Amino acid sequence: MAQESYYDILGVSSDATADEIRRAFRKLAAKYHPDAGGDEKKFKAISEAYTTLSDEKKRKEYDQMLRFGIPNGGFGAQPHGSYTYTTSNVGDWNDIFTNIRNGDGAFGGFDFATMFGGGSAGRAGYQAPARGANLTCTLTIPMHEVFTGSTHTVNYTIPSTRERMTLKVTVPKGIEAGKKLRFRGKGEYGATKDQRGDLLVTITIEPHPLYRLEGSDVHMDVPISMYEAALGCTPTIMTPTGETLRLKVPAGTQAGKTFRFKDMGAPVFRNETAHGSLFVTVTIVVPSRLTKNEHEILERLRDNDTRDYRKDVLTYGRQWNASEG
C-alpha cells in the first residue's frame, strides 16, 4: 500500500480546519465502520488519524515530525492497526509516535541526536481512541403499562455518522418515571465494536386524569357531596387493575381524608411480587346552585347550628396581635 500521511487517510489538506477534519472522519467512519460492513483495518487507520489530528497539541507535534522528512510524510498501513515507518536517514520514529499518542510530546525523553545516526525501521502499535460516548433518548409510556410492562421501538441517530438506528425496548413492570434503561454497545462508535458507547433510555409516564403515581404507590381523588360527607356514604371506586371497591366513608368525614389500601398499587420495580398501596382521598363538592327548597332547608339548618367553627381563628388571631403589640 502506498505510504500515506494522516491527512491523506482522511482525504484533507494539511491546512484543513478542525471542522473539515471532523466532517471527513464522520463520512469515512460511516463508510468503513465494521458494524456497517466496512473494512476494520481501514477504520482503525481512520480512527488513528482522527485521534491525532483532532487534538491541537498532537497535530502540531505530528506536523513538526513530518517536516523532518519521512518519505511521503507518512507510513504504510499494516494488519491489526499497526504501522511501519520506513526511512534511510531517520532514527526510531516509533518512540516519537508513541510519545504523541501518550500526550508526552513528540520528542519527550528522546535523544534528538539519534535521529541522524543511521536508519531504523520500526512498528508503532495501534492505540485506540477513547471509548464511544453514551447516547440518551426519552421514551414516554401510558400509565397502564407500568402495571403490565410493554415493548416499544425507539429510533435515534448516531451523531458522528448521522445513521438512523432502531432498537426494540422492553419496559419492565413497575418502571418509575425518570428511570434509565441501559443498552450496552448501542451508543456512539468507538475504535472497535466492543468500544462503542451505551444508549440510555429515560422513561417518562403520561399523566392520567384519575390516577397519580408516586413510586409504586397510586393516588386518586374521590368526590362526594356535602350531604354524603355529613351523613356518611359508600361510593364504588375502580382500582387501576380494574377491580371495584366499596369505599366506606363515615359520617362527618372532612375534605382531604385519605384511605389506604395496602398492596393495591403498582408493581415494585425489579420486584414484581411486591406492590405499592392505593391511596384514596376524599374531596367534598358543594353545589354551585340550589333549588328553592334546598336553599330554605339549608338556611334552617344553618340558623339552628350553634357550633363555633371559627373559634380557633379568633383565638390565635388575638394572640398574634397581642404579641405584636
Phi, psi and chi 1 to 4 in degrees:
 res  aa     phi    psi   chi1   chi2   chi3   chi4
   1 MET       -  137.1  178.9 -179.4  -66.9      -
   2 ALA   -61.0  142.6      -      -      -      -
   3 GLN   -69.3  139.7  -66.4  176.7  -23.6      -
   4 GLU  -135.5  151.5  -63.5  176.8  -62.8      -
   5 SER   -90.6  171.3   70.6      -      -      -
   6 TYR   -58.0  -36.4  -75.5  149.4      -      -
   7 TYR   -65.0  -40.5  -64.1  103.1      -      -
   8 ASP   -63.1  -42.2  -64.9  -29.8      -      -
   9 ILE   -60.8  -41.1  -72.2  175.3      -      -
  10 LEU   -84.8   -9.8  -66.6 -178.7      -      -
  11 GLY    71.8   35.2      -      -      -      -
  12 VAL  -125.6  162.9  -62.4      -      -      -
  13 SER   -79.9  164.1   64.7      -      -      -
  14 SER   -68.7  -15.4   59.5      -      -      -
  15 ASP  -106.5   21.8   59.3   -6.1      -      -
  16 ALA   -62.7  147.1      -      -      -      -
  17 THR   -78.5  167.0   65.1      -      -      -
  18 ALA   -60.3  -38.5      -      -      -      -
  19 ASP   -65.9  -39.9  -75.8  -18.7      -      -
  20 GLU   -65.1  -39.6  -70.7  171.8  -23.7      -
  21 ILE   -65.6  -42.9  -70.0  171.2      -      -
  22 ARG   -63.9  -43.2 -176.3  164.4   48.1 -108.4
  23 ARG   -65.3  -39.3  -73.4 -164.1  -61.4  -91.0
  24 ALA   -64.0  -42.0      -      -      -      -
  25 PHE   -62.9  -46.4  167.8   71.8      -      -
  26 ARG   -60.1  -41.3  -72.0  178.7  175.8  176.7
  27 LYS   -65.1  -45.4 -178.4  178.1  178.7 -179.9
  28 LEU   -71.9  -35.7  -68.1  170.9      -      -
  29 ALA   -62.9  -40.1      -      -      -      -
  30 ALA   -64.7  -33.2      -      -      -      -
  31 LYS   -79.5  -39.6 -179.4  177.9  179.5 -179.3
  32 TYR  -107.5   -1.6  -70.0  105.1      -      -
  33 HIS   -61.4  134.6 -162.0  -74.6      -      -
  34 PRO   -56.9  -35.1  -25.6   34.3      -      -
  35 ASP   -64.7  -22.7  -73.7   -5.9      -      -
  36 ALA   -99.1   13.6      -      -      -      -
  37 GLY    86.0   15.2      -      -      -      -
  38 GLY   -87.4 -175.6      -      -      -      -
  39 ASP   -87.0  116.5 -174.7  -34.2      -      -
  40 GLU   -65.1  -40.6 -176.2  171.8   -3.7      -
  41 LYS   -63.0  -41.6  -69.8 -173.1  -68.5 -175.1
  42 LYS   -65.0  -40.0 -179.0   68.0  173.6  176.9
  43 PHE   -64.6  -38.7  179.2   75.5      -      -
  44 LYS   -64.6  -39.4  -72.8 -178.7  177.4  179.6
  45 ALA   -63.8  -40.7      -      -      -      -
  46 ILE   -62.9  -44.2  -66.5  165.1      -      -
  47 SER   -64.5  -40.8  -62.0      -      -      -
  48 GLU   -59.3  -45.8  176.4   84.9    6.6      -
  49 ALA   -64.1  -44.8      -      -      -      -
  50 TYR   -66.8  -37.3 -179.5   67.8      -      -
  51 THR   -57.7  -40.1  -61.5      -      -      -
  52 THR   -79.6  -47.6  -63.3      -      -      -
  53 LEU   -75.2  -20.4  -61.6 -174.9      -      -
  54 SER   -83.2  -10.7   62.0      -      -      -
  55 ASP  -101.3  119.3 -175.8  -67.9      -      -
  56 GLU   -58.2  -43.7 -176.0  176.8   -6.2      -
  57 LYS   -67.5  -47.1  179.2 -178.6  176.9 -177.8
  58 LYS   -64.1  -37.7  -67.6  179.8 -179.0 -179.8
  59 ARG   -64.7  -41.3 -178.9 -179.5  178.5 -179.0
  60 LYS   -62.2  -43.1 -177.9  178.1  179.5  179.7
  61 GLU   -67.4  -37.8  -67.5  168.2  -15.3      -
  62 TYR   -63.8  -43.1  176.2   70.6      -      -
  63 ASP   -61.4  -38.6  -70.8  -16.9      -      -
  64 GLN   -62.2  -40.4  -69.5  174.5  -15.6      -
  65 MET   -65.0  -40.0 -173.7 -172.4   63.3      -
  66 LEU   -61.3  -32.8  -69.5 -178.7      -      -
  67 ARG   -70.5  -11.6  -74.2 -164.6  -71.1  -90.0
  68 PHE   -85.3    1.7  -82.1   98.6      -      -
  69 GLY    96.5   33.4      -      -      -      -
  70 ILE   -63.3  132.8  -59.5  176.7      -      -
  71 PRO   -51.7  129.4  -27.1   35.2      -      -
  72 ASN    60.0   13.0  -61.2  -36.3      -      -
  73 GLY    69.7   18.5      -      -      -      -
  74 GLY  -162.1 -139.0      -      -      -      -
  75 PHE  -158.4  165.5   37.6   84.4      -      -
  76 GLY  -108.6  139.1      -      -      -      -
  77 ALA   -70.9  138.3      -      -      -      -
  78 GLN  -120.6  166.1  -60.1  -64.6  -44.1      -
  79 PRO   -58.8  152.0  -23.6   33.0      -      -
  80 HIS    63.0   25.1  -50.7  -61.8      -      -
  81 GLY    78.8   15.1      -      -      -      -
  82 SER   -95.1  160.2  -61.1      -      -      -
  83 TYR  -133.8  145.0  -60.2   93.1      -      -
  84 THR  -108.6  128.7  -62.7      -      -      -
  85 TYR  -103.6  126.7  -53.7   92.5      -      -
  86 THR  -120.4  128.1  -54.4      -      -      -
  87 THR  -160.0  155.5  177.9      -      -      -
  88 SER  -104.8   -6.1   59.4      -      -      -
  89 ASN  -135.3   10.1   64.8  -15.4      -      -
  90 VAL  -121.9  141.7  178.5      -      -      -
  91 GLY   -75.6 -138.8      -      -      -      -
  92 ASP   -80.8   90.2 -168.1   -6.0      -      -
  93 TRP   -70.7  -19.3  -71.0  102.6      -      -
  94 ASN   -54.8  -45.3  -84.6  -27.5      -      -
  95 ASP   -60.8  -38.5  -67.7  -14.6      -      -
  96 ILE   -66.1  -47.3  -60.9  175.3      -      -
  97 PHE   -64.8  -38.2  -88.2   97.9      -      -
  98 THR   -62.4  -41.6  -60.2      -      -      -
  99 ASN   -61.4  -41.7  -73.1  -23.7      -      -
 100 ILE   -60.4  -48.4  -70.7  176.3      -      -
 101 ARG   -65.1  -34.7  -65.1 -171.6 -172.8   98.3
 102 ASN   -83.3   -3.9  -68.1  -22.3      -      -
 103 GLY    77.0   20.1      -      -      -      -
 104 ASP   -93.2   -0.5  -62.9  -30.6      -      -
 105 GLY    95.1  145.9      -      -      -      -
 106 ALA   -60.3  -35.4      -      -      -      -
 107 PHE  -117.6   21.0  -55.3  106.6      -      -
 108 GLY   -64.4  122.6      -      -      -      -
 109 GLY    69.2   16.1      -      -      -      -
 110 PHE  -108.6  133.5 -175.3   74.5      -      -
 111 ASP   -76.3  105.2 -175.7   -1.8      -      -
 112 PHE   -58.9  -30.8 -163.6   85.9      -      -
 113 ALA   -66.1  -26.8      -      -      -      -
 114 THR   -68.4  -14.8   64.2      -      -      -
 115 MET   -66.4  -18.1  -66.0  177.5   58.9      -
 116 PHE  -117.8   21.7  -56.2   97.7      -      -
 117 GLY  -104.1   14.9      -      -      -      -
 118 GLY   128.6  164.5      -      -      -      -
 119 GLY   -75.6  152.8      -      -      -      -
 120 SER  -160.3  128.5  174.1      -      -      -
 121 ALA  -105.2  143.2      -      -      -      -
 122 GLY  -146.3 -178.8      -      -      -      -
 123 ARG  -130.8  131.8  -58.8  174.9   70.5   83.5
 124 ALA  -104.7  118.1      -      -      -      -
 125 GLY   -65.4  143.7      -      -      -      -
 126 TYR   -68.1  131.8  170.8   73.4      -      -
 127 GLN  -116.7  115.1  179.8  177.3   -6.2      -
 128 ALA   -67.7  146.6      -      -      -      -
 129 PRO   -68.4  177.3   24.2  -32.4      -      -
 130 ALA   -59.6  155.6      -      -      -      -
 131 ARG   -58.5  146.7  177.2  177.2  176.0  -87.3
 132 GLY   -57.9  149.3      -      -      -      -
 133 ALA   -72.1  153.2      -      -      -      -
 134 ASN   -75.5  145.0  -68.0  -21.9      -      -
 135 LEU  -113.6  155.7  -57.8  179.4      -      -
 136 THR  -130.6  150.6   61.3      -      -      -
 137 CYS  -152.4  169.3   66.9      -      -      -
 138 THR  -118.8  138.0  -59.9      -      -      -
 139 LEU  -123.3  122.2  172.7   62.4      -      -
 140 THR  -102.8  128.5  -59.1      -      -      -
 141 ILE  -121.3  152.9   62.9  172.4      -      -
 142 PRO   -70.0  154.2   22.7  -30.9      -      -
 143 MET   -62.5  -33.3 -171.0  178.4  -66.7      -
 144 HIS   -64.5  -21.3   70.9  -93.7      -      -
 145 GLU   -73.3  -13.8  -68.3 -177.0   -2.1      -
 146 VAL   -64.9  -29.7  174.1      -      -      -
 147 PHE   -87.4  -23.9  -65.2   81.4      -      -
 148 THR  -112.2  -21.0   61.5      -      -      -
 149 GLY    77.1  165.2      -      -      -      -
 150 SER  -166.3  170.2   57.7      -      -      -
 151 THR  -129.2  134.1  -60.1      -      -      -
 152 HIS  -133.1  158.1  -67.2  -93.9      -      -
 153 THR  -104.1  126.1  -62.2      -      -      -
 154 VAL  -110.4  133.3  170.3      -      -      -
 155 ASN  -111.9  134.9  -62.0  -53.0      -      -
 156 TYR  -150.3  170.1   63.3  102.8      -      -
 157 THR  -119.3  136.8  -58.8      -      -      -
 158 ILE   -80.4  117.0  -57.6  -65.6      -      -
 159 PRO   -58.4  -41.0  -24.7   34.8      -      -
 160 SER   -71.3  -29.2   63.9      -      -      -
 161 THR  -116.6  -10.1   62.9      -      -      -
 162 ARG    63.7   20.8  -51.5  -50.4  -59.5  169.0
 163 GLU   -71.3  140.9  -68.9  174.9   82.8      -
 164 ARG   -92.5  121.8  -67.8  -71.5  -66.1  168.4
 165 MET  -111.2  148.1  -50.7  -64.2  -73.0      -
 166 THR  -124.9  132.8  -60.8      -      -      -
 167 LEU  -138.5  135.4  179.6   68.4      -      -
 168 LYS   -88.2  123.7 -172.5  167.6  -72.1 -172.6
 169 VAL  -113.1  122.1  174.2      -      -      -
 170 THR   -94.8  119.0  -62.0      -      -      -
 171 VAL   -97.3  118.0 -179.3      -      -      -
 172 PRO   -74.3  159.1   27.0  -33.3      -      -
 173 LYS   -58.8  148.2  -68.1 -179.3 -179.1  179.4
 174 GLY    78.9    6.2      -      -      -      -
 175 ILE   -56.6  141.8 -167.2   72.7      -      -
 176 GLU  -110.1  150.0  -62.6  176.6   11.2      -
 177 ALA   -58.6  133.9      -      -      -      -
 178 GLY    95.0  -13.6      -      -      -      -
 179 LYS   -66.5  147.6  -71.7  -73.5 -173.3 -177.1
 180 LYS  -114.6  129.7  -69.8  179.7  171.0   60.2
 181 LEU   -98.9  126.3  -57.4  178.7      -      -
 182 ARG  -101.0  129.9 -179.3 -177.5  -67.5  -89.4
 183 PHE  -119.1  105.3  -63.6   87.4      -      -
 184 ARG   -70.7  138.7  -60.7 -167.0 -179.9  -81.1
 185 GLY    74.6   16.4      -      -      -      -
 186 LYS  -112.4   11.0  -60.3  -63.1 -177.6 -178.2
 187 GLY   -97.1 -147.7      -      -      -      -
 188 GLU   -65.7  151.2 -178.6   59.3  -88.7      -
 189 TYR   -69.5  144.2  -69.9  120.7      -      -
 190 GLY  -110.8 -158.6      -      -      -      -
 191 ALA   -72.7  -32.9      -      -      -      -
 192 THR  -135.6  174.3   60.1      -      -      -
 193 LYS   -60.5  -39.2  -71.7 -171.7  -67.4 -174.4
 194 ASP   -79.8    1.2   59.7   -8.4      -      -
 195 GLN  -108.3   10.5  -71.0 -179.3  -62.7      -
 196 ARG   -73.1  146.0 -169.8  171.8  171.6 -177.9
 197 GLY   -72.3 -177.4      -      -      -      -
 198 ASP  -104.3  162.4  -59.1  -24.5      -      -
 199 LEU  -107.8  127.2  175.2   68.0      -      -
 200 LEU  -110.0  118.6  -57.9  176.1      -      -
 201 VAL  -103.8  113.6  179.8      -      -      -
 202 THR   -89.2  129.7  -58.4      -      -      -
 203 ILE   -92.7  130.2  -59.1  -61.7      -      -
 204 THR  -120.5  154.9   61.4      -      -      -
 205 ILE  -122.2  129.1  -58.9  171.5      -      -
 206 GLU   -64.0  136.4  -67.3  177.3   -5.9      -
 207 PRO   -66.9  150.3   22.3  -31.1      -      -
 208 HIS  -114.3  144.9 -169.6  -86.2      -      -
 209 PRO   -66.8  -19.8   20.9  -32.0      -      -
 210 LEU  -114.3  -45.6  179.0   58.6      -      -
 211 TYR  -101.5  146.8  -54.1  113.4      -      -
 212 ARG  -127.7  135.9  -57.2 -176.3  -56.6  -81.0
 213 LEU  -100.0  133.9  -82.9  172.3      -      -
 214 GLU  -132.1   94.8  -66.3 -177.5   11.0      -
 215 GLY    67.0 -124.6      -      -      -      -
 216 SER   -99.0    1.8   57.2      -      -      -
 217 ASP   -87.7  143.9  -67.2  -29.7      -      -
 218 VAL  -112.9  133.5  179.8      -      -      -
 219 HIS  -118.1  142.5  -65.8 -105.3      -      -
 220 MET  -148.1  153.1   62.8 -177.9  -63.9      -
 221 ASP  -106.5  140.7  -64.3  -27.2      -      -
 222 VAL  -123.8  115.2  173.6      -      -      -
 223 PRO   -80.1  139.2   25.7  -29.6      -      -
 224 ILE  -132.3  160.9   61.3  175.1      -      -
 225 SER   -80.2  165.1   71.0      -      -      -
 226 MET   -66.2  -27.1   61.7 -179.0 -173.2      -
 227 TYR   -69.9  -43.6  -46.2  113.5      -      -
 228 GLU   -65.1  -36.2  -68.1  173.3  -42.3      -
 229 ALA   -65.5  -38.3      -      -      -      -
 230 ALA   -74.5  -40.0      -      -      -      -
 231 LEU   -97.6  -15.6  -59.6  173.6      -      -
 232 GLY    90.8  155.2      -      -      -      -
 233 CYS  -165.4  170.6   60.1      -      -      -
 234 THR  -134.4   74.4   52.4      -      -      -
 235 PRO   -70.7  152.0   26.7  -34.7      -      -
 236 THR   -92.9  131.4  -60.9      -      -      -
 237 ILE  -124.9  162.7   64.0  172.5      -      -
 238 MET  -120.1  132.4 -178.7  171.5  -71.9      -
 239 THR   -80.5  166.0   71.7      -      -      -
 240 PRO   -61.2  -20.9  -23.1   33.5      -      -
 241 THR   -91.6    5.0   57.4      -      -      -
 242 GLY    93.9    1.6      -      -      -      -
 243 GLU   -80.1  150.2  -60.7  176.0   73.6      -
 244 THR  -104.8  142.8   55.4      -      -      -
 245 LEU  -131.8  147.7  -67.1  175.7      -      -
 246 ARG  -100.3  111.5  -63.8  -78.3  -74.1  175.2
 247 LEU   -88.7  116.4  177.4   65.3      -      -
 248 LYS   -87.2  108.0 -174.2  175.2 -178.8  179.1
 249 VAL  -102.7  113.3 -179.6      -      -      -
 250 PRO   -72.1  158.1   24.2  -31.3      -      -
 251 ALA   -59.8  140.9      -      -      -      -
 252 GLY    83.3   14.2      -      -      -      -
 253 THR   -65.6  136.2  -67.9      -      -      -
 254 GLN   -96.3  156.1  -55.7  -62.5  -54.3      -
 255 ALA   -60.4  137.3      -      -      -      -
 256 GLY    94.7   -5.7      -      -      -      -
 257 LYS   -63.1  132.0  170.8   69.4  175.3  177.8
 258 THR  -118.9  134.5  -61.9      -      -      -
 259 PHE  -111.1  137.2  -58.4   86.1      -      -
 260 ARG  -110.1  134.4  179.5 -169.2  178.7 -162.7
 261 PHE  -118.5  107.6  -63.9   88.6      -      -
 262 LYS   -67.9  142.3 -170.4  177.3  179.2 -178.6
 263 ASP    63.3   22.0  -63.0  -32.5      -      -
 264 MET  -114.3   16.8  -62.3 -168.3   71.5      -
 265 GLY   -94.6 -152.5      -      -      -      -
 266 ALA   -82.6  159.6      -      -      -      -
 267 PRO   -61.1  148.6  -19.5   31.4      -      -
 268 VAL   -80.3  133.0  175.7      -      -      -
 269 PHE   -57.6  129.8 -174.7   56.1      -      -
 270 ARG    66.7   12.7  -56.3  -60.3 -170.1 -166.2
 271 ASN  -150.8   75.4 -176.0    5.4      -      -
 272 GLU   -67.2  -15.7  -64.9 -178.9    9.9      -
 273 THR   -79.6  -15.3   60.3      -      -      -
 274 ALA  -102.2  148.5      -      -      -      -
 275 HIS  -134.6  153.2  -71.0   73.2      -      -
 276 GLY   -77.7 -167.0      -      -      -      -
 277 SER  -108.2  160.5  -62.6      -      -      -
 278 LEU  -104.4  123.1  172.5   64.6      -      -
 279 PHE  -110.4  122.5  -67.4   89.6      -      -
 280 VAL  -112.6  118.3 -178.4      -      -      -
 281 THR  -108.4  132.0  -60.6      -      -      -
 282 VAL   -86.0  131.7  168.1      -      -      -
 283 THR  -116.9  144.7   63.0      -      -      -
 284 ILE  -107.5  126.9  -62.3  175.6      -      -
 285 VAL  -103.2  124.6 -179.4      -      -      -
 286 VAL   -99.1  129.9  176.3      -      -      -
 287 PRO   -58.2  135.3  -20.6   31.1      -      -
 288 SER   -81.0  -19.2   57.6      -      -      -
 289 ARG  -136.6  142.0  -67.7 -176.2  179.7 -178.4
 290 LEU  -120.6  147.6  -62.1  172.2      -      -
 291 THR   -73.8  167.1   65.3      -      -      -
 292 LYS   -61.3  -40.0 -178.7  178.2  179.6 -178.7
 293 ASN   -66.5  -43.0 -173.2   47.2      -      -
 294 GLU   -62.0  -41.9  -72.5  172.7  -28.6      -
 295 HIS   -61.0  -44.8 -165.2  -83.2      -      -
 296 GLU   -65.3  -41.3  -68.6  173.2   -8.7      -
 297 ILE   -65.3  -44.7  -67.0  172.3      -      -
 298 LEU   -67.2  -33.8  -72.0  175.0      -      -
 299 GLU   -62.9  -43.1  -82.8 -171.2  -31.6      -
 300 ARG   -63.9  -41.8  -72.3 -162.5  -62.0  -89.1
 301 LEU   -62.3  -43.0  -69.6  171.8      -      -
 302 ARG   -62.8  -45.0 -179.7 -162.6   62.2 -166.2
 303 ASP   -67.2  -28.5  -66.3  -17.5      -      -
 304 ASN   -90.3   -2.1  -68.3  -36.1      -      -
 305 ASP   -88.8  116.3 -173.1    0.5      -      -
 306 THR  -101.7    7.4   59.0      -      -      -
 307 ARG   -69.8  146.4  -58.6  176.2 -174.9   87.2
 308 ASP  -102.0   96.9 -172.1   -7.8      -      -
 309 TYR   -79.6  -16.5  -64.0   99.2      -      -
 310 ARG  -117.5   26.5  -71.6  176.8  -72.4  -80.0
 311 LYS   -60.8  -47.2  178.8 -179.1   66.3  173.3
 312 ASP   -65.8  -32.4  -70.0  -18.5      -      -
 313 VAL   -61.5  -44.7  173.7      -      -      -
 314 LEU   -71.9  -40.9  -65.3  174.4      -      -
 315 THR   -61.8  -52.5  -61.3      -      -      -
 316 TYR   -70.1  -29.9  -68.1  123.7      -      -
 317 GLY   -64.9  -42.2      -      -      -      -
 318 ARG   -65.6  -40.8  -69.7 -168.7 -174.1   99.2
 319 GLN   -60.3  -42.3  -67.0  175.2   -6.5      -
 320 TRP   -61.1  -47.9  172.8  -86.8      -      -
 321 ASN   -68.7  -32.1  -75.8  -78.1      -      -
 322 ALA   -66.8  -41.8      -      -      -      -
 323 SER   -69.3  -32.6   62.6      -      -      -
 324 GLU   -71.3  -32.1  -73.2  -65.9  -52.6      -
 325 GLY   -73.8      -      -      -      -      -
